[in-house]
Amino acid sequence: MIFLELVLQNFGPYSGKQVINLNPKIDEENSHPIILLGGMNGGGKTTLMDAIRLALYGARAQCSTRGNLSYSDFLNQCVNNKIDPVADTRIELLFEHIENDKPIKYRVVRSWVKNPKDGKDTLGILGDSDTWPDALVNIWDEYIENLLPLGISNLFLFDGEQVKELAEQETPPPVVVDAIRGLLGLELADRLAVDLDILVNRKLKEVGNSKDLANLEEIETRLTQQQEDYQTTEEKVEILKNQVEELEQKQQEAFDKFISEGGKIAAERNQLELQQNTKTAEIEQVRQSMCELAADVLPLALIPNLLNQAQTQGEKEFRHQQIQISKDLLIERDQRLLTWLNQVEISPIQVEKIQSFLIQDVDNLYAKTIQTEAPWLLADDETLSQLDNIIYHLQNSKLSAKEKLAILKNKEEEIHTLERQVQTAAAPEDYTKLRQALESAQNQVVEAKANYETIRRRLAELETIIAKSKRELSDYTVENIKHKNSEHIITSAAKVQNTLKIFREKLTLRKLNKLEEEVKNCFLYLLHKSDLVHRITIDTKTFSLLLYDLNGKPVPKHRLSAGEKQLLAIAFLWGLAKVSGHRLPVAIDTPLGRLDSSHRSNLVERYFPSASHQVILLSTDTEIGKKEVETLRENEAIAREYLLKYDSSTRQTTVIENQYFW
């Protein structure tokens, strides 16, 4: 499993959307295990760890800041305090793992708003095909338990406080004990023991509360009588069913006669006459509106040619007037030019030539616009505008009149249809006979159906009663067998519990032997001091560590320095992770708080590059300092570096890529 990308949106101190690339691959062929994120205390390092846990486990996540808060209150606490209350808070974790011998990627998305109605987040899983596999969303808790079980997640996602607590206590803290139990498979044995106790208590209750068994002969007699009643009732049901079918046929015949002889039309006579009156009133309204059109411009539709001729002549005369005005203006301009030329020193011959040119030029410009006939309309601009408006309104009136004629025709056809329907209605005395015959047939069908339904329900009741009697008859023998089986289970459960206890002890010893060897090797590798500890044992009940020297004598934990204790705690977690058999990323928050320079160097050079194929380090500037980061860079152990820049004035954190404290 590899974490590829973490996206935070309005989560904790991370305002807006911030993307962190966690892929340890440098290129297609090379990869370095460490993703280094630097930040000062309170700058959001622990928030990143909580985001990973929350994305994977949701309400089950063991986040550092949750405490005793409900999940709804914890989600509200995680919302950035600078955003709009209705804005989304979102976490996305993209990871890759091997499934069916093929790499597959999933993007886990959790989003919520401030004070969600149901107190939950919205979970989505985005697969390789960019679709949301709903089936995986529904079983996500079970799915992630197979990849990274919650019980052992603290072996891979841990912080300096956890290491400190493990180093100072004689026995491991509860979170580590839970991880050990899950790793060793002891949870299954304990769960099986509890299930056995529940089964025994249930069987004891069944044996203690069992009633006297029913008399077999009485059950058989009752069952025989019930079966006879069932057969008689079944025959009645069949008779009534045939009767209902016959009456329904007669009802249909009465209804068909009622329709064909005008009974339905007679029943609807008042409604048809009302519709007829309504249509007549609508026709009158249409005719009135047509009279209004005839009183307006519509009569002019009789002389369309005269209107078009007048409009054309008006436009022609108006255009000629405009041309004459422009010609007069041009002649006045030429006259002013000639006057000016006579005043300057130009010979009269030249002035005469210019005058001749100007006269000829004007004649050429307006040669084609000479009016061949005298104007006769003599309309001004306002009159022509009114004529245009009349022609426009005339077109609209013609369209409106055409529409109203079509409406009038449709309404008249509808009235004719209604009149024909009224004429086919039956006479009042015939209608009364037809209606009474139909109602009588309908009442007979209703009564027959009621009788049929009553008998049918009785048949169903008898069927249920017979089935119950048959079960009692069958249970007569089954109850005896169950009684004996319950007693056998109760006596056998104690033997199983003893066997399970022995199995649990042997399983614990077998797994702890391997764990002890791994923890010792990891501790000596980190300590770089082979004569301090020769053997490490783990208590089978408390899981506390016991150290022994070369002579087999115990090495008290208080003889270890603070740094050595912390290295022992890290070796314990490292050994547990190795024994788990899970190839998972390791994320460590503030890992070097109490180590001196020598132990710190051992951890930087030996543990971080080897802890896993992907190691996410969250460090302050005093833990992985300038010397340590340069060592990791020289050893080509770092794939990516980030700086969590915290602004105390806004209390917001920004992720800066390709940057560390140094």
Residue, then its C-alpha position, 0 to 999 in steps of 0.5 A: m500500500i502506498f499513499l499517493e496524495l492528500v488533499l485538505q480543504n478547509f480542514g483545521p488550520y488549512s484554509g482553502k484547498q491544499v494538495i500534498n503529493l506523497n508519492p515516494k517515486i522520483d521517476e518511473e525507475n527510482s523512488h526514495p522512501i521519506i516524505l518530509l514535512g516540517g512545521m513548528n509546534g501548533g502548525g498543523k502536523t498532528t492535523l495531517m495525521d488526523a486527516i489520514r486517520l479520518a479519511l481511512y476510518g471515519a467515525r472509528a478513527q482514533c484522532s488525537t484531538r477528538g477525546n470524548l467528543s461525539y463524531s458530529d462535534f468532532l467534525n464541527q471542531c475540524v472545520n476551519n474557523k475562517i470559512d463560510p459556515v455553509a462551505d464544504t470541509r473536505i479530505e481526500l486520500l489517494f492510495e494504491h495497493i495490489e488487488n488480484d495481482k494488479p495495482i489499483k488506485y482508490r481516492v477516499v473522499r470525506s466531506w461535510v459542512k458545519n453542523p451537519k443535519d445527520g451528524k455525519d460526513t459524506l463518504g465517496i470512493l473514486g476508482d481508476s475509472d473515475t466512477w463512484p463504486d457505491a458497493l465499495v462505499n457501503i462496505w468500506d469499513e470491512y474493506i479497509e479492515n482487510l488493507l490496514p486494520l484499525g487495531i494495528s494502525n497505530l503500529f504504522l501511524f504513530d507520534g512522539e507522544q505515543v513513543k514517549e508513553l511507551a518508553e516511560q511505562e513498564t507495560p505498553p499503553p492500551v492502544v499498543v496492547d490492542a494492536i498486539r492482540g490484533l496482530l497475534g490473532l488473540e481477538l479471534a480466540d477471545r471473541l470465540a470464548v465470549d460467543l461460547d458463553i452466550l450460546v451456553n446461556r441461551k441453551l440454559k434458558e431454553v432448557g429452563n423455560s421449556k413447557d410441557l409438550a402438547n398431546l400428539e393425539e389431540i393435535e392430530t384430531r384438531l388437524t383433521q377437523q381443520q382440513e375438513d373445514y378447509q375443503t368445505t370452505e374451498e368448495k364455497v369459494e369456487i361456487l361464489k367465484n363463478q357467481v361473481e363472474e356471472l353477475e359481472q357479465k350481466q353488469q357489463e351487458a346492462f352497462d353496454k345497453f345503458i350506453s348504446e340507448g343514450g342513458k349516459i348522454a341523458a345523465e350528462r344532458n345538463q353538463l352538455e347544455l351548459q357546455q353548449n351555452t358556454k360555447t355560444a357565449e364564446i362565439e359571441q365574444v369572437r364576433q364582437s371582437m371582429c366587429e371592433l376590427a371592422a370599425d378600425v383599419l380593417p376596411l382598408a384591406l379592400i384597397p391594398n393597391l391604392l395604399n401601396q401606390a400612395q406609400t411608394q409615391g410618398e417615398k419617391e417624392f420625399r427622396h426627390q425633396q432630399i436630393q433637391i435640398s442637397k443640390d441647392l446646398l451644393i450650388e450655394r457652396d459653389q457660388r461662395l467659392l466663385t465669389w472668393l476666387n474673384q477676390v483673389e489674384i486669379s484671371p477671369i478666364q480661369v474663374e470662368k473655367i472653374q465656374s463651367f466645371l462646377i456647373q457641369d459637375v453638379d449637372n452630372l451628379y444629379a442627372k439621374t435624379i431629375q423628376t420626370e413628372a410633377p409631384w401630386l401627393l405632396a405629403d409631409d413626413e408626419t403624413l408618411s409616418q401615419l401611412d406606414n403605421i396604418i399599413y402595419h396595423l392593417q397587416n396585424s388586423k388581417l392576421s387577427a381577423k383570420e385567427k378569429l375566423a378560424i376560432l369561430k369555425n371551430k366553436e361552431e363545429e363544437i356546438h354542432t357536435l354537442e347538439r347532436q349528442v343531446q339529440t341522441a339522449a334517451a327520454p327521461e322515462d327510458y333513462t330511469k329504467l336504464r339507470q335502475a337496471l344498471e344499479s341493480a346489476q351493480n349492487q348484485v355484483v358488490e354483494a356477491k364480491a363481499n360474500y366471496e371475499t369473506i369466504r376467501r379470508r376464512l379459507a386463508e385463516l384455515e390455511t394458517i391454522i392448519a400450517k400452525s397445527k402441522r408445525e406443532l405436530s412436527d415440533y413434537t419430535v423436534e422439541n425432544i431432539k432440541h432438548k437433548n441437543s441443548e443439554h449436550i451443548i451445555t456439557s460440551a461447552a466447558k471442554v471447548q473453553n478449556t481447549l480454547k484456553i490452551f490454544r490461546e496460550k500456545l498461539t501467544l507463545r508462538k507469535l511472541n517468540k518471533l516478535e521477541e527476536e524482531v524487537k531485539n534485532c531492531f533495538l540492537y540495530l538502532l542502538h549500535k551497542s551490541d553488549l547492552v542487551h543479549r535477549i528480550t522477552i515479552d510477558t504473555k499477559t501484560f506484553s511488557l518487555l524484559l531485557y537480559d544481558l550476556n550473562g542472562k541477568p535482567v537489565p532493569k529498564h531504569r538503567l537505560s537512558a531516556g534516549e535508549k528507552q525511546l529507541l527501545a519503544i521505536a524498536f518495539l513498534w518497528g518489530l510489531a510492524k514487521v511481524s504483522g506481514h502488512r506492507l504498509p506506509v509508516a507515518i511518524d509525528t515528532p519522532l526525535g523529541r528526547l534523543d541526544s545527538s548520537h541516538r538521533s543520528n542512529l535513528v536518522e541513518r538506520y530507522f527512517p530509511s528502513a522503516s518502510h517503503q514509504v515513511i512520512l515524517l512530520s518534524t519540527d526544526t529542532e528534531i530533524g535539524k539542518k545536520e539530519v536533513e543534510t544526512l538524509r539528502e546525501n543518502e538519497a532517502i528523501a523523495r519530497e519535502y514540504l514546509l507547513k508555514y503557520d501564520s499566527s496572525t490569521r491562525q492559518t497554515t499553508v503547505i509550501e512544496n519543495q521547501y524545508f527549514w533549511 
